[in-house]
């Protein structure tokens, strides 16, 4: 398993909106950090307000912890 953390770009917007919809959450805005597992977006964190959206159908706790650690 490969976990990659990276800043979001404009080209990630569609994927981020889909992730937020899966999580029944409002889409993230501002500066966003992505957490991908084996190339698939599983979680994202807003650097502006600390809000997270994550795939509710996957185990994402470890990805969210990494995202939070990277921004602290």
Secondary structure by P-SEA (a helix, b strand, c coil): cbbbbbbbcccaaaaaaaaaaaacccccccbbbbbbccccccccccccccccccccccccaaaaaaaaaaac
